[in-house]
Amino acid sequence: MRTQVAIIGAGPAGLLLSHLLHLQGIESVVLETRSRDEIESTIRAGVLEQGTMDILNETGVGARMRAEGALHHGFELAFDGRRHRIDLTELTGKAITVYAQHEVIKDLVAARLEAGARMLFGVRDVALHGVDTDRPHVTFTRDGAEERIDADFIAGCDGFHGVTRPALPQEGRNDYQRVYPFGWFGILVEAPPSAPELIYARHERGFALVSTRSPTVQRMYFQCDPKDNVDNWSDDRIWAELHARLENRDGWQVTEGKIFQKNIVAMRSFVSTPMQSGRLFLAGDAAHIVPPTGAKGMNLAVSDVRLLAAGLDAFYRRGSAELLDRYTDDALKRIWRAEYFSWWMTSMLHTFADASPFQREVQRAELENVVSSRALSTALAENYVGAF
């Protein structure tokens, strides 16, 4: 098989890159170890920045997002028994949409199939070769037979545990990481929305988040031990914990319902540089991870592939490698800002077991400053909606 760009991974990064390249007249093949059903049914939350919403609409895959996603013009910070609204649209002129990542994947898969794209699911033993030459290739097995794809470029969009990042030269690499001492216990609930917008809550017992999925299904999280087990948490215990952390002076309470899914999400910040070598480029979780507090994961993947698609377009259209050569530097400007924002939100809202009483009071004072100062509220809103 021969193509211009071999894309490893059919997550949001890989599928959107393939779609953008198609619109630019550039051929690609997408390889994915999971089945189509697996990638479309793995439940992942999603808060889409204004820029992500725009690119999905501009490229013709935003219809279902507009129809089924929840457009939010703000969110609330809750602490000390009170809720404070951050008006995103008033502060920035922009908004966000709550629309699950796996729904974005469904939309992108449908668009690629309609365009006759080559997407190979369920492949095994993926290996990269010759990435430091101008004729790299990928080998893999499918249905028990070994196959090969020759390409001009390889895009690694296969996530943190994929094969593409280890294929980059180790000499000169820098990995930056922080593993947080807590995780998120997540539930999906059959219930109407507890609130019209997201609520990020700080409590002495730990962080909690009230989100939404649809008019009948809601997503909620609370801070937990990352080594805990979901079997330790009965439904009654979960609701008691959420009520305790979200209790409000005005009598508001979270809406209960049937819990039909439970999971624990680990928390880490991670960046690996450089994001390229020769004809191999990384995008999305293959190169960086953010804690979910800042809602940046999928949005960073979109930012990466937007840059990479522009660089490949310049290469094929004008013979210029300038944008590709500076891909890492350009991508890292956005990545580190998002890493900072996600770290800041995480540090401000979570309870740290080793924090002194002084540190906890400073944490509370920081929240008071954010909700009391228009300048600080604006800075939070700009980072949240990606208005920079």
N, C-alpha and C positions, 0 to 999 in steps of 0.2 A: 504494500500500500504506500502511496505517496501523497503528501499534503504539504501545505506551507507551514502550518502551525499545529503541532501535536499538543493537545491539552490533557494533562493528567488530572483527573478529578472532575466530578459532575455535581459539585456544590454550587452555591450562588456565584462564586468567582469564576469557575470554569465555564459554566453555562452562559453567564452574561458575556464573558470574553468571546466565546464562540459566536454569540448573537451579534455583538458589536463588529467583529471581524467580517461576518457574513454581510452586514449592511455596508461594509467598506469594500466588498468584493474579494475578500481574502478567505481562502479555504482553510478549514480546520477539521480535525478529528478529535473527538472527546473519548477518553478511556476512563472507565469507572469500575472499581472492584465490586461494588454493590449492585444489586438489581435495581431496575427502575422503580419497582414497588417500594423497595427499602428507602431510596432517597426521597421519595414523595410522601412516605408515611412516618419518617422519623420526626417526631414532634419537636420543633424548636421555636422559641419566642422570636418576635421581630418588632423592633421599633425603627421605622424608616425615616431618616432625615429628609429634609426638603430636597436636597440634591439627589438622593436616591430615588425619591418619588418622581422627580423631574426626569431622570434618565430612563426610568421604566416607562413613563408616559411618552417621552420623545421617541423611544425605540419601538413603540407599538405593543408593549406587553403590560400596560398598566390598567386595562379595562376592569379586570376583576378586583384589583387592588382598590380602585375608586369605588366600585360597587359594594364590596364586602369589607374593606378595611375600615377601621375607626379613625377618622381624622380628628386629631386633638390639637387644640390651640393653646394648651397649657398643661401643667401638672401641679401636684401639691407636695409640699414638704411638711411632714407632721412630726412634732416633737413637743414635749411638755404638755400633752393633752390638747394641743391646738393644731389646726391645719392652716397652711399659708400657701396661696396659689401663686405660681410663677406663670405670668401671662406671656407665653412664647410669642404669639402673634403681635401683641401690643409692643413688646420689647424689641422684636427683630423683624417683624413683617412676614415671618415664616411659621410653619407648623410641622407636625410630625404625623405619621400614620402608623397605628398599631396593626400590623399585618404579618402573620407568622412566616418564618423563613421557609418552611416546607411548602407554603402556598406560593411564594415567589418561585421556588424550584419548579412546581407544577406548571406555572405560567411560562417559564423559560423552556422547559422540556417541550411543551405543546408548540411553542413558537419555532423551536429548532426542528421538530419533526415535520411541521407544516412546510418548512423551507427545504426539506429533504436532507437534513444534516446527517452526518455519519457519527453516531454515538454508540459506542460498544460497551455494554453493561456486563457485569459478571466476569471481567477478565482477571487473570491471576499472574503471579510472578512477573510483575512489571519491572523492567530494568532499563536504565538510560545509558546510552553509549555515545561517545564522540561529542560531548557537549562543548568541548573546547575547539571544535572544528566548525567549518561552515556547512557540514553535512551530518548533523546528529541523527540518531535513530533510536527508536524505542522497540524493545522486544517484550512479548507477553504471551501467555497461553490463553486460548479460548476453546472451550469444548474439547480439551485435551490436546490440542494441536498448537505448536509454537507459531507465532506470527510476528511480523515486523512492520513498523511504519517508519519510512524515511521522511524527514522534514527539514525545513529551513531553521525553525525555532521550536523549542519545547517550553511550554508554560506549566509550571508546577502549581497546581491549584488543589492539591490533595490533602490539605489539612496538616495539623501539627504532627500526626503520626505517619505521614505519608513517606514515599520513597524519594521525593525530589530534593528536599533540603539536604539529606545525607549525601546526595550525588554531587553537591557543590564542593569545590576544593576546601579542605579544612584549614589550610594555611591562610592566615590573615582574617579568619572569621572571628566575629565577636557575638556572643550570645548574652543578652541581658535578661535577667529573670527575677521575679519576686513571687514566692508562693505564699498565699495568705493563710493565716491559721484558722480559717473558718470556711464554710461552704454555704450554699443556698439549698434549703429543702423546698422543692417545688411541687405544687399540686395543680391539677386541672379539676374544675368543679362544674357540675351542672347547676347553674344558678343564673339569675339575672345580674347585671352589673351592680357592684356595691357602690360605685361612684362613677360619675361621668368621665373622669380622667384618672390617670395613674396617680397613686399615692406612694411616696417614698417616706418611710417612717423610721425615726430613730427612737429607741427605747432602751432602758437599762438592761432589759432582758435580751436585747439584740435587735438587729435591723428587720424590717418587714416591708414587703412590696405588694400593693394591690394593683393588678393589671387586668386586662380584658382580652378575650379571644373572639367572642361573637356575642350577639344578644342573649344567647343561652348558655355559653361556656365561658368561664373565667379562669384566669391564671393568677396564682398567688405564690409568694415565696416568703420564707423567714430564715434568718441566719441560724446556722447549726454547726455542729462539729462535722468536718468533712469526712471523718471516719465512722460516723454514725450509720445506722442501717434503717431503711424505711420501715422494716418490720417492727422496729421499736416504737413506732408512732401509730397509735390507733386514731381513728377519725376524731373521737372525742378529745383526745389529747392535742391533736392538731388545731381544732377549733378553739380550745381553751387558750392555746399559745397565741394564736392570731388575735383573739379578742383582747388578751392582756397587752399585747404590743401595740394594738391599734385603737385602744380605748380613747374616747374623746370627750372633752368637757361638755360638748353640746348634745351628747347622747347618741351620736352617730355610731353605728356598729356595722361590721362587715356582714354581708349576706351569706348565710350558710347554704349548702346544697350537697348533693351526692358527689363525693370525691371518687374519681375514676382513674386517676393516674398520679403516682408519686415518684419523685426522683431526687437525688442529691447532686448538685452541681459544684465541682471544685472551683476554686478561685485562684487565678494566677495572672501575672503580667509577664509578657515575654516578647522580645524582639531579637531577631537574628539578622545580622548584616555581614556582608552585602547581600542584597536580594537578587543578585544576578552573577553569572560567570559565563563568558563565551556566549553560546546561543541558548542558555537556560535562564529563565526568569521565574521568580516566585511571586505569588500573589495570595492575599487573604491569609487564612490561618496557617498556611505553610511557612509564613514568614513572621507572623506576630499573633499574639493572643492578648485580649484585654478582659478584665473582670466585667461581668455583665451590668454592673451598676451604672455605667455611663451609656449603655445601649449603643456601643460603637462597633461591635464585631462585624456584622454584615455590611455596615456602611463603610468600614475601612476596606473590605474586600471590593466593594463597588468602586471606591476611589482608586485602588490599585489598578484594577483592570481598565478603568477609563484612561489612566496614564499609559498603560501598556498597549492598549489598542491604538492610541494616538501615535505612539512610537512606531508600531508595526505599520500603520498606515503611511507615515512619513517615509519609512524604509522602502515600501513597495511602490508608493506613488512618486516619490522624488529621489529615491536612492540615498536618502539622508539617514545616518545612524545617530544623529545628535541626540534625539529624544530618548532613544534606547540606551545610549551610553550614560545618560544622567538619570535613568529610571530610578535607581536606588535613592539617589540624593533627593529627587523630587518627591518620591513616595514617603521618605522618612520625615519630611517636614510635617505632613499631615499625621503620620503614624505617631510621632512623639507627642504631638499636641493632644491626640486622642488618648494616648497612654497616660499623659499627665492628668487629663480631665477624669478618666476612669479611676485612676489612683486617688485623686482628690475626693471624688464623690464617695468612693469606698471608705476612705479614711474618715470622712466627715460623718458618715451615717452608721457605721458599724461599731459594735462594742468590742473592744480589745481586752482580753482577760488580764493582760499585764499592765493596763493603763492605771495610772495613779489617780486619786480624786482630783488633783490639779488638772491633769490631762483631760479628764472627762468634763470638767467645767469649761475648759478652753474649747473643747469640741462643741459643747452646747452654745457657747458664746459665738463661735464661728457660724453656726446655723442662724442665730439671731442677727448677726451682721448681714448675712446673705439675704434674708427676707426683709430686712429693714432698709437696706441700701439699694437704690435703683441701679447704681453703677455695678454692684456685685451681682444683683439679680440679672442684669443685662449680660454680664460676662458668663454667668451660668447658662442663660438662655441661648446665647450665641454658640456656645460649645455644644449644647444639647441638640440644637437643630442643624448644626454644621454650617452656620452662617459666617464663614471666613474663607 
